[in-house]
Amino acid sequence: MPASGAMGGTSVARPQDFISGINGNAATLTQYRGTNFTVGSAWAEATFDIDQTGNVPLPGVTPFAAKSQTPGTAVPNVGVTQELTAYGLPVTLGMALVGAAGAGTDFRQVPASNGTSMYLSILEFAPSAAVQLTDRLSLGSTIFVGSGYLDGPFVGDGAMTNAYGLRASLGMSYAISDATTLGAYYQTRQHFRFEDAVRLELLNGQFEASRDVELELPRNVGLGIANSSLMGGDLLLAADVLYMNWDDADLFRDVYRDQWVLQLGSQYQLTKRCKLRAGYALAQNPIDSSTGTSVAGIPVPGGVPAVKYLQAQLAVVGEHRISGGVGFSDVLPGVDFDVMAGGMFPASEQLGANTAVNLESYWAGMGITWRFGRGACVAE
């Protein structure tokens, strides 16, 4: 997101771009007045290396070491909000199109990998609404309609398939004082069923019948606080704690464990039209060290070593991320411009006796916001 992405992702209590509110705590939409329209995008790219030191007879993988050839991903973010107080309603409506997932690995250039590759992409259409119940309390909700595309992560005869899934979120925002705001939200799981996504190779060299792959994004809980009492109100500090329930999500429960994420962000009003932003996030490594012999209810030929090899394709092991950015107000009348960049520090993980991965990544993005009427964030 154009602003929260520069602040370590902090957005639960007082997001500095409304798309982050739609995507997380929808109750914060009441902090935006008039009409707001944002167009933004981010480019994310990772360096992913795998070192496979042993054979995995099924799915026919022999030792190799290589870098994934998956290119970077452009992640779109487009949204609009409309305040309805002109009609006597303490309501703000919103709508956004956001990228919820876009990552993968590709080792097809290495014959020893036996065509190993995987990719997951999910684009969400998210209508949202928030209501101001009192001067200090707001509630909001978002419905997510997701279109997902999956290729892999099983090594076999497969192709990219698509599926659709729904999820909902409910959020609350409460102003303790003029300077301090609390926020919280809950998101349900989002289920996708990718039909006939893979056929696995058997011991005799034949392929079994095609199987569906069941995949879910996890239920999430977020808590946040933001305060702007320091430096005459020019310094905004924010902190979020997120809980991601991977243990109850199809497919991911077999490779991940539940995850905690701490996000810290700051914004300094340098001048009337310029804001400096910085942030840090600590995301617990979600890799589950105890795996079975099946993933998403599908027995994986080759047993535990094959599951560890599959797990490596989904190994987002970096725990430390930093980010920063700048926001410019009224670059043209009623037009704001935000830029941000960040990175995940290099990290490595040993998966079983024969599989190891190394990962680092970076991202950069920008957004343009048009404000009409009374369009602005009340926190500014």
Protein Blocks (a to p, Z undefined) as FASTA:
>chain_A
ZZlmmnnopaklmccbfklmmmmmmmlmmmpghjaddddddddddddddddfbdcfbgoi
acdddddfbdcdddddddddddfklnopacdcddddddfbdcdddfklpmklnopacddd
dddddddddddfblmbccdddddddddddedjbdcdddddddddddddddddddfblmbc
cddddddddddddehkbccddfkopacdddddddddddddddddddfkgghhpaccdddd
ddddfklgghjlmmpccdddddddddddfblmbccdddddddddfbdfbdcfbeehiace
hijmlmmmmmmmmmcfbfbdcddddddehkbghiacdddddddddddddehjkbccdddd
ddddddddddehjaccfkZZ
